[in-house]
Amino acid sequence: MFTRSRPVRQAPGLQPVKIRAAGPSDADLRALVARFGSPLMVVDCAQVRRQYRALKAALPGVDLHYALKPLPHAAVVAELREEGAWFDLATSGEVDLVKAQGVDPERCIHTHPIKRDADIRDALRFGVRTFVADNPEEIRKFVRCRRRAELLLRVSFRSPTAVVDLSRKFGCEPGAVRGLLELARSLGVRVRGLSFHVGSQVADASKYVEAIAACRDLMAEALLAGLPCLDVLDIGGGFPVAYGGAPVDIGAFCAPIRAALATLPRHVRVIAEPGRFIAAPSGTCVATVMGKAERAGRPWYYLDDGVYGSYSGQLFDHATYPVEALGGSGEPRPSVLAGPTCDSIDVIREDIALPGLEIGDLVVGRVMGAYTSASATDFNFFRRARIVAVNERPDVAGRVVRLASRRAAG
């Protein structure tokens, strides 16, 4: 069972609790729902720590900047702060979140390639100095603050094996790098290095290897052309997690990346932007059956969470989460799981084997920490899942500042 951590300043729905180190059991989940209501997103901070440490071991010497986008949660930021992590920010709201948790601005970078002037001002005011740009218009935005800011140029490397291609919308072609470096120099804007992002949920490491080699050559070419020395390489994120089946062996996955990084000049600092790999395994969603019906020979179970809520990642992130029922009776039969809204697209699974369920039974989704609650809505005025952080370390839980924002409070 779980016990309360010591009291902290918090917003409703963010109460820290402790459960067994192995993660929430079925009994824990039932007790949490009884205490906090449903739907519920349980974020296991112990799992956050394990994922961060595993990737850190797989990429020694690489400064890991947690990308807040998949799970912008105060407890996660505070845990990673204590782990010595760095942070990848993209908006003023994310700046506010890390600032509230006492993160050193020197441990942050701002990586959105297309920025509002207000985003730049807010980040600079906080103390962030490193930004990302990928075209002439973005470089020109930094002329006014060229004494306080420095840039990384984002280069596009398309990856056909990535589930989400992040080089379609952002990044310059490799052949454009020299021209952008020359433009920045003419404007007095300092460029410190290059960055890339091979996409999300990459199937293998070959695209990282290709991009690292290409960036190494671009750095050498720039130096030979008399341009300022580039001494930072951001290899982005995209490190995969398993949505069912055997966990990803991140050490083996990163082995080719480590070999490629060893070919870089020794003065080059390497950074990365992991988000999903750290956040996804930490999240467990618990929903309640609020209605049932028989349609075309199949049982339909209607939950109080769906694709407009925590399961939004099925639409926006192309993810299929492991889902199971807690309890039920009888032999499993093909069933349909639907969300609560009046929209017919709000269906979680069309054909899932489930035992017979009753109204009030619980359905659990695993590996749901990334791109779920972050993109959930209040469509149809169904309240999004409340977030409860569990297994916060006592020394961290006492210093978490709970932001009373709509997104943080769930």
C-alpha positions in Angstrom: 0.0 0.0 0.0 1.0 3.6 -0.1 1.6 6.2 2.6 1.7 10.0 2.4 5.0 11.8 2.0 5.6 14.8 4.2 3.3 17.7 3.5 4.3 20.1 0.7 2.9 23.2 -1.0 0.7 21.9 -3.8 -2.2 22.4 -6.2 -5.2 20.1 -6.0 -4.6 16.7 -7.7 -0.8 16.7 -7.3 -0.5 15.1 -3.9 2.8 13.1 -3.5 2.4 9.5 -2.3 4.7 6.6 -2.0 4.0 3.1 -3.2 6.2 0.0 -3.6 9.4 0.5 -5.4 8.5 -1.8 -8.2 5.7 0.5 -9.3 1.9 0.6 -8.6 0.2 -2.7 -8.1 -3.4 -3.4 -8.9 -4.3 -2.8 -5.3 -2.3 0.5 -5.3 -4.2 1.7 -8.3 -7.6 0.8 -6.8 -6.7 2.6 -3.6 -5.4 5.7 -5.5 -8.7 5.9 -7.5 -10.7 5.5 -4.3 -8.7 8.4 -2.8 -8.3 10.8 -5.7 -11.1 9.8 -8.1 -11.1 8.8 -11.8 -9.8 9.3 -14.4 -6.3 9.2 -13.0 -2.8 9.5 -14.3 -0.2 8.0 -11.9 3.4 9.3 -12.5 6.0 7.0 -10.9 9.0 9.2 -10.1 11.1 6.1 -9.3 10.6 5.0 -12.9 11.6 8.5 -14.1 14.9 8.1 -12.2 15.5 4.7 -13.6 15.0 5.8 -17.2 17.2 8.8 -16.8 20.0 6.8 -15.2 19.7 4.1 -17.9 20.1 6.6 -20.7 22.9 8.4 -18.9 24.8 5.1 -18.6 24.1 4.4 -22.3 25.5 7.8 -23.4 28.4 8.6 -21.0 29.7 12.1 -21.5 26.5 13.4 -23.1 24.6 16.1 -21.3 20.9 14.9 -21.2 18.5 17.8 -21.5 15.0 16.5 -20.6 12.5 17.7 -23.1 9.5 18.9 -21.1 7.0 18.6 -24.0 5.9 15.0 -23.4 5.3 15.4 -19.7 5.6 18.9 -18.3 5.1 18.1 -14.7 6.6 19.8 -11.6 7.5 16.6 -9.8 9.3 15.2 -12.8 11.3 18.4 -13.3 12.2 18.4 -9.6 13.3 14.7 -9.6 15.5 15.3 -12.7 16.9 18.5 -11.3 18.2 16.4 -8.3 19.6 13.8 -10.7 21.8 16.5 -12.3 19.8 16.6 -15.6 19.7 19.5 -18.0 16.5 20.8 -19.6 15.2 21.4 -23.1 12.7 24.2 -23.3 10.5 25.4 -26.1 8.0 27.9 -24.7 7.6 30.6 -22.1 5.3 28.2 -20.1 8.1 25.7 -19.9 10.5 28.4 -18.8 8.1 29.2 -16.0 7.9 25.6 -14.9 11.6 25.0 -14.6 12.1 28.4 -12.9 9.5 27.5 -10.3 11.4 24.3 -9.5 14.7 26.1 -8.9 16.4 24.9 -12.1 19.6 26.7 -12.9 19.1 28.6 -16.2 22.6 27.7 -17.2 21.4 24.1 -17.4 18.7 25.0 -20.0 18.6 25.4 -23.7 15.7 26.7 -25.8 15.3 24.5 -28.9 12.2 25.6 -30.7 13.5 26.5 -34.2 10.6 29.0 -34.7 10.1 31.4 -31.8 8.0 34.4 -30.9 9.9 37.5 -29.8 8.2 37.1 -26.4 9.6 33.5 -26.1 13.1 34.8 -26.7 12.7 37.7 -24.2 11.2 35.4 -21.5 14.0 32.8 -21.9 16.7 35.5 -21.8 15.1 37.1 -18.8 15.3 33.8 -17.0 18.9 33.3 -18.0 18.8 30.9 -20.9 21.6 31.8 -23.4 21.5 29.0 -26.0 18.8 28.9 -28.7 18.2 26.9 -31.9 17.5 28.4 -35.4 17.2 26.9 -38.8 16.7 29.7 -41.3 17.8 33.3 -42.0 14.6 34.9 -40.5 15.2 33.2 -37.2 18.9 34.2 -37.1 17.9 37.8 -37.7 15.7 37.7 -34.6 18.8 37.5 -32.5 20.6 40.6 -33.8 19.1 42.8 -31.0 20.3 40.3 -28.3 23.5 39.1 -29.9 25.6 39.9 -26.9 23.5 37.7 -24.6 22.5 34.8 -26.9 24.2 32.1 -29.0 22.7 29.7 -31.5 22.8 26.1 -32.6 21.9 25.6 -36.3 19.4 22.8 -36.7 20.1 20.5 -39.7 17.5 18.2 -41.3 18.1 14.5 -41.6 14.9 12.7 -42.7 14.4 9.3 -41.1 12.0 6.9 -42.9 12.1 4.5 -39.9 10.9 7.2 -37.4 7.3 6.9 -36.2 7.2 10.7 -36.1 9.3 12.6 -38.6 10.6 15.7 -36.9 12.8 16.9 -39.8 10.0 17.6 -42.2 8.8 20.7 -40.3 12.2 21.9 -39.0 15.8 22.0 -40.0 17.9 23.3 -42.9 19.5 21.1 -45.6 23.1 20.3 -44.8 24.2 22.3 -47.9 22.6 25.4 -46.4 24.7 25.4 -43.2 27.7 27.3 -44.5 25.5 30.1 -45.9 23.7 30.4 -42.5 27.0 30.5 -40.7 28.2 33.3 -42.9 25.0 35.2 -42.4 25.2 34.9 -38.7 28.8 36.1 -38.7 27.9 39.1 -40.8 25.1 40.0 -38.3 27.4 39.5 -35.3 25.3 36.6 -34.0 27.4 33.8 -32.5 26.8 30.2 -33.6 28.2 27.7 -31.2 27.3 24.4 -33.0 24.8 22.2 -34.8 21.8 20.2 -33.8 19.5 17.6 -35.4 16.6 15.4 -34.4 16.1 12.2 -36.3 12.5 11.7 -35.3 10.5 10.0 -32.5 10.5 6.3 -31.8 13.4 5.6 -34.2 13.7 1.9 -35.1 17.5 1.8 -35.1 20.5 4.0 -34.5 21.7 4.2 -38.1 20.2 7.7 -38.8 22.0 9.0 -35.7 25.3 7.6 -36.9 24.7 9.2 -40.4 23.8 12.6 -38.9 26.7 12.6 -36.5 29.1 11.9 -39.3 27.6 14.6 -41.5 27.7 17.2 -38.7 31.3 16.3 -38.0 32.1 17.0 -41.6 30.1 20.2 -41.6 32.1 21.4 -38.6 35.4 20.7 -40.3 34.3 22.4 -43.5 33.3 25.5 -41.6 36.7 25.7 -39.8 38.5 25.2 -43.2 36.4 28.1 -44.6 37.6 30.4 -41.9 34.3 30.5 -40.0 34.2 30.4 -36.2 34.9 27.1 -34.5 31.8 25.0 -33.8 32.1 23.2 -30.5 28.6 21.9 -29.6 26.6 19.1 -31.2 23.0 18.4 -30.1 21.9 14.9 -31.2 18.3 15.5 -30.3 15.9 12.8 -28.9 13.9 10.0 -30.4 15.3 7.2 -28.2 12.6 4.5 -28.3 10.4 2.8 -25.7 8.4 -0.4 -26.1 4.6 -0.1 -26.0 4.3 -3.8 -25.1 6.7 -6.7 -25.4 10.3 -6.7 -24.2 11.7 -3.4 -23.0 14.2 -1.6 -25.3 17.9 -2.4 -24.4 19.0 1.2 -24.5 22.6 0.3 -24.0 22.6 -1.9 -27.1 20.6 0.7 -29.0 23.1 3.4 -28.2 26.2 1.4 -28.9 26.5 2.6 -32.6 25.8 6.2 -31.4 28.6 6.0 -28.8 31.0 4.7 -31.6 30.0 7.6 -33.9 30.4 10.2 -31.1 33.9 8.9 -30.4 34.9 10.2 -33.9 34.2 13.8 -33.0 36.9 16.2 -32.1 37.6 16.1 -28.4 36.6 19.8 -27.9 33.0 19.2 -29.1 30.5 19.1 -26.3 27.6 16.7 -27.0 24.1 17.2 -25.7 20.8 15.3 -26.3 17.1 16.0 -25.8 15.4 12.9 -24.4 11.7 13.2 -23.6 9.7 10.1 -24.3 12.3 7.6 -23.1 12.4 9.3 -19.7 8.7 10.0 -19.3 6.7 7.3 -21.1 7.3 4.3 -18.8 6.5 6.3 -15.7 2.8 6.9 -16.5 -0.2 4.6 -15.7 -3.7 5.8 -16.6 -6.7 4.5 -14.7 -10.2 4.9 -16.1 -13.6 3.7 -14.8 -16.3 2.0 -16.8 -19.2 4.5 -16.8 -21.5 2.6 -19.1 -21.9 -0.5 -21.2 -23.9 -1.7 -24.2 -24.1 -4.6 -26.6 -23.7 -3.6 -30.2 -23.4 -5.9 -33.3 -22.7 -8.9 -31.0 -19.9 -7.2 -29.1 -19.8 -5.6 -25.6 -19.0 -1.9 -25.6 -17.5 -0.4 -22.5 -17.5 3.4 -22.1 -14.7 4.8 -19.9 -14.4 8.2 -18.3 -11.2 8.8 -20.3 -10.6 8.5 -24.0 -8.9 9.9 -27.1 -9.8 13.5 -26.3 -8.1 12.9 -22.9 -5.2 10.7 -21.8 -5.4 8.5 -25.0 -4.9 11.5 -27.2 -1.5 10.1 -28.1 -3.3 7.5 -30.2 -4.2 10.3 -32.6 -1.3 12.7 -32.2 1.6 10.4 -31.3 0.7 7.2 -33.3 1.0 5.2 -30.1 -0.9 2.1 -29.1 -0.8 1.6 -25.3 -1.0 -1.7 -23.4 -4.5 -1.8 -21.9 -6.0 -4.3 -19.5 -8.9 -4.5 -17.2 -8.6 -4.8 -13.4 -11.0 -7.5 -12.5 -14.0 -8.6 -14.6 -15.5 -12.1 -14.9 -16.0 -14.8 -17.5 -13.9 -15.7 -20.5 -12.4 -12.8 -22.4 -14.3 -11.9 -25.6 -13.7 -9.4 -28.4 -14.8 -6.0 -27.0 -14.8 -2.3 -27.8 -13.4 0.3 -25.4 -14.8 3.8 -26.0 -14.2 7.2 -24.5 -16.8 9.3 -22.7 -17.5 12.1 -25.3 -20.4 12.3 -27.7 -18.0 12.1 -30.7 -17.9 8.8 -32.5 -14.1 9.0 -33.1 -13.6 8.6 -29.4 -12.8 4.9 -29.4 -9.7 3.5 -27.7 -9.8 -0.1 -29.0 -12.1 -1.7 -31.6 -11.2 -5.3 -30.9 -9.7 -6.1 -27.5 -10.2 -9.3 -25.6 -11.7 -8.4 -22.2 -13.6 -10.3 -19.5 -17.1 -9.2 -18.7 -16.9 -5.8 -17.0 -19.5 -3.9 -14.9 -20.0 -0.2 -14.4 -17.5 0.9 -11.9 -14.7 -1.5 -12.9 -11.3 -0.1 -13.7 -9.3 -0.2 -17.0 -5.6 0.5 -16.9 -3.3 1.9 -19.7 0.5 1.3 -19.2 3.5 3.2 -20.6 1.4 6.4 -20.8 3.7 9.1 -19.4 4.5 10.7 -22.7 2.3 12.7 -25.0 -0.9 11.8 -23.2 -1.9 14.1 -20.4 0.2 16.8 -22.2 -2.1 16.8 -25.1 -5.4 16.0 -23.3 -8.3 18.3 -23.6 -11.5 19.1 -21.7 -13.6 18.4 -24.8 -17.3 18.0 -24.1 -16.5 19.3 -20.6 -15.2 15.9 -19.5 -12.5 16.6 -17.0 -9.0 15.4 -18.0 -7.3 12.9 -15.8 -5.9 14.1 -12.5 -2.2 13.7 -12.1 -0.8 12.0 -9.0 3.0 11.8 -8.5 4.1 8.8 -6.5 7.5 7.7 -5.2 9.0 11.2 -5.0 12.2 11.1 -3.0 11.6 12.8 0.4 14.4 15.3 -0.2 12.7 16.3 -3.5 9.1 16.1 -2.6 9.6 18.7 0.1 10.9 21.2 -2.4 8.5 20.7 -5.3 6.6 23.9 -6.1 3.2 22.9 -7.4 2.0 25.2 -10.1 -1.7 25.9 -9.9 -2.1 25.9 -13.7 -4.8 24.2 -15.6 -2.3 21.8 -17.3 -0.3 21.0 -14.2 -3.3 20.3 -12.1 -4.9 18.1 -14.7 
